[in-house]
Amino acid sequence: MSTATADIHHDPVESNVNYLNASYGIKSWLFTVDHKRIGLMYLAVITFMFTIGGVAATLMRLNLVEPQGALVEPETYNKLFSTHGIIMVFFFLVPSIPATLGNFLIPLMIGARDVAFPKLNLLSWYLFVTGCGFAIFAILSGGVDTGWTFYPPYSSLYSHTPVVIMALGIFIAGFSSILTGLNFVVTIHKMRAPGMTWFRLPLFIWALYATSLIFILGTPVIAITLFLLGLERIFHVGIFDPAIGGDPLLFQHLFWFYSHPAVYIMILPSMGVVSELITAFSRKKIFGYSFIAFSSLAIAVISFIVWGHHMFVTGQSVYAGLVFSVLSFIVAIPSAIKVFNWTATLYKGSISYQAPMLYALGFIGLFTIGGLTGLFLASLATDVHLNGTYFVVAHFHYIMVGGALMGYLGGIHFWWPKITGRMYPDMWARIAAAIVFIGFNLTFFPQFVVGYLGMPRRYAVYPAEFQVLNVMSSAGASVLAVGYAIPLVYLAWSMRYGPPAGRNPWGAKGLEWTTLSPPPTENFDVPPLVTEDAYNYAHAGATHV
Amino acid sequence: MSDMAAHDAHAHPQGFAHQFEDAVQQKEAGTLGMWAFLVTEILFFGGMFTAYIVYRSLHLGGFIIGSHLLEVKFGATNTAVLICSSLTMALAIRSAQTGKSRGAIISWLILTMILGATFLVVKFTCEWYPDYLNHIVPGSYFGFEYRPEWGAHAPYVQMFMCFYFFMTGLHALHMVVGLGILTVLVIMTARNKFSSEYYTPLEISGLYWHFVDIVWIFLFPLLYLIGGRYPGS
């Protein structure tokens, strides 16, 4: 199937020099300033970090097979869920799409030779790796038990774990995010090819632009918050710890001022990917381009004024809760606009179901469930019942795994032929996508139920009546793990044995598909000139497979 | 490929980087990049200012006592020193812009560095070190001493001093980075990297230097001048 596609589009007279073979040796990678190589270096590191976070999740799910805990002591369980949360949020989801696909694709999509500041881009990678190093060191020296949120006094008075080292890792990785966001904003503003006006930009670029704004505006706040937390622990002075004069609520305010927008750092890039996939595999111009573009910006802006919905039951004033509740409902609107426009794009489209499209369709369904259950939690009264239960866990996993991770995998599959120049076996990819979808739902849907019934999160033990649902969830996690392992195998296989992809194996629109696969170091053999809107599929031939 | 090769072969002005189309684009990108960076800096300091404001409104009495432990004359001197350093920085940029000699640019830059260093010397020798001797540096290693006259405010005096040292310390760290940047600029100027056509690094470093000064302009009144220090205010 994939070979057939490749044959149609393969141009036999292509240059063989590309960004992968332009130079060899470890130094040519470690000192590269090529955005494409840096993107791949991020891909390697975050895949490694994902594995660490995944192992922690596996051990948690194993432990929860039995009500009294099947595997580990409660203290170890605390460290497992903390490690899982910290690694997955700060070292996988936040950098996932922006640092890999974003780095690789932004210059290609806007017709530039590189990002605006290539050396800064490399520095970002080194900062990220340094941050990962501190995080791994903190795990190896015992791991932290504070939860990923680092709430004082868990993180100040009561924790005897390497909180400062872990916080330092996040602090340093945060500067990687800030500099990446800065680089993207400047690149998108200043490096567009002739004719690439703002409203001809692919929606992936709009989504990453909005993401970059959050990187720039939000990340410094979590950095200073963790800095203060570190100073409090090192010098034993009262900033957040109530026992020595501090105010723990202030920490929560500052923490969520970043960490709620950070949710949109994770989901916005996936929405950008899905916009690309839906239109490419429907062979149809995107419905409501400007609505989708502006809804990304609206999400970025509104995401900064909803943080209080994490604090409905922590002693915040009722009136503040009321306002945050209303604002949280409002932030659902731009997300819904996107979903409606994607489904409208599908309507009367010429849809084909290759692997990237399966991930995109999965995204729409799962993100919708995740988003709508978010509204339950944004309502003050229901939140009092559901706060701190597995309902919340299920909700944000539908957003972060069902949404962000599905989009990430869809994007990796869609642009893999561009990145490597090779096709992967489509049937295996479809099977893996189906396994991920099934495994995901089996893992997290029971958690909605068990949470609604009252099982609290972050406990190593639970009442025996919840065992059936927990066993279902753990079984689903095993299926999910298989679904994640399969792509590692066939994508690695394809790098060496996959059939050549040609410039445009999907018959998709966009500047990145006009250049070679893999692209040359300078990105384009002919400097691009843009003369049409994005997704101009009206005259594209049907290239069904 | 041939187009790209031809592109690289073009004679470009000094300091031109390969990823840009022309010098104008490069200058615009550099300037926007620095402004975006300063936005992140505002948010970075902003978190700390927010914490300061919250605690000051909750514990005003302790903060006033703490503020009165500081020597306003040193803070005021340093404010004047920094404002002068902003002027000399601006004059360094102007010298480059109007095509003055390398010597003129370097003189202004070095004067800026002297003023910046003066600030740090005053901060350290006239304020932080005496504070340490007077036992008003908080933290388990510094022997912070409560005084009986503070009464119930004592924990919040300590909190004020925490914020004083965190905020001025973070600011001083930015000053040190600024001095490093100025050193690089002096070397670049000496190597004739700048002209009236190309002086973007000078200009955007100037933005950073002014930003650090402005942070101090906010820190000085917030830390030194609260609580009616003088009769009639």
Boltz contact constraints between the chains, C-beta under 6 A:
constraints:
  - contact:
      token1: [A, 113]
      token2: [B, 19]
      max_distance: 6.0
  - contact:
      token1: [A, 114]
      token2: [B, 19]
      max_distance: 6.0
  - contact:
      token1: [A, 116]
      token2: [B, 29]
      max_distance: 6.0
  - contact:
      token1: [A, 178]
      token2: [B, 40]
      max_distance: 6.0
  - contact:
      token1: [A, 182]
      token2: [B, 36]
      max_distance: 6.0
  - contact:
      token1: [A, 182]
      token2: [B, 37]
      max_distance: 6.0
  - contact:
      token1: [A, 185]
      token2: [B, 36]
      max_distance: 6.0
  - contact:
      token1: [A, 186]
      token2: [B, 29]
      max_distance: 6.0
  - contact:
      token1: [A, 186]
      token2: [B, 32]
      max_distance: 6.0
  - contact:
      token1: [A, 186]
      token2: [B, 33]
      max_distance: 6.0
  - contact:
      token1: [A, 189]
      token2: [B, 32]
      max_distance: 6.0
  - contact:
      token1: [A, 190]
      token2: [B, 25]
      max_distance: 6.0
  - contact:
      token1: [A, 190]
      token2: [B, 28]
      max_distance: 6.0
  - contact:
      token1: [A, 190]
      token2: [B, 29]
      max_distance: 6.0
  - contact:
      token1: [A, 216]
      token2: [B, 36]
      max_distance: 6.0
  - contact:
      token1: [A, 216]
      token2: [B, 39]
      max_distance: 6.0
  - contact:
      token1: [A, 216]
      token2: [B, 40]
      max_distance: 6.0
  - contact:
      token1: [A, 217]
      token2: [B, 43]
      max_distance: 6.0
  - contact:
      token1: [A, 220]
      token2: [B, 40]
      max_distance: 6.0
  - contact:
      token1: [A, 220]
      token2: [B, 43]
      max_distance: 6.0
  - contact:
      token1: [A, 220]
      token2: [B, 44]
      max_distance: 6.0
  - contact:
      token1: [A, 221]
      token2: [B, 43]
      max_distance: 6.0
  - contact:
      token1: [A, 221]
      token2: [B, 47]
      max_distance: 6.0
  - contact:
      token1: [A, 224]
      token2: [B, 44]
      max_distance: 6.0
  - contact:
      token1: [A, 224]
      token2: [B, 47]
      max_distance: 6.0
  - contact:
      token1: [A, 224]
      token2: [B, 48]
      max_distance: 6.0
  - contact:
      token1: [A, 225]
      token2: [B, 47]
      max_distance: 6.0
  - contact:
      token1: [A, 235]
      token2: [B, 139]
      max_distance: 6.0
  - contact:
      token1: [A, 236]
      token2: [B, 140]
      max_distance: 6.0
  - contact:
      token1: [A, 237]
      token2: [B, 138]
      max_distance: 6.0
  - contact:
      token1: [A, 237]
      token2: [B, 139]
      max_distance: 6.0
  - contact:
      token1: [A, 237]
      token2: [B, 162]
      max_distance: 6.0
  - contact:
      token1: [A, 238]
      token2: [B, 159]
      max_distance: 6.0
  - contact:
      token1: [A, 245]
      token2: [B, 155]
      max_distance: 6.0
  - contact:
      token1: [A, 245]
      token2: [B, 159]
      max_distance: 6.0
  - contact:
      token1: [A, 250]
      token2: [B, 54]
      max_distance: 6.0
  - contact:
      token1: [A, 254]
      token2: [B, 47]
      max_distance: 6.0
  - contact:
      token1: [A, 522]
      token2: [B, 4]
      max_distance: 6.0
  - contact:
      token1: [A, 525]
      token2: [B, 1]
      max_distance: 6.0
  - contact:
      token1: [A, 527]
      token2: [B, 3]
      max_distance: 6.0
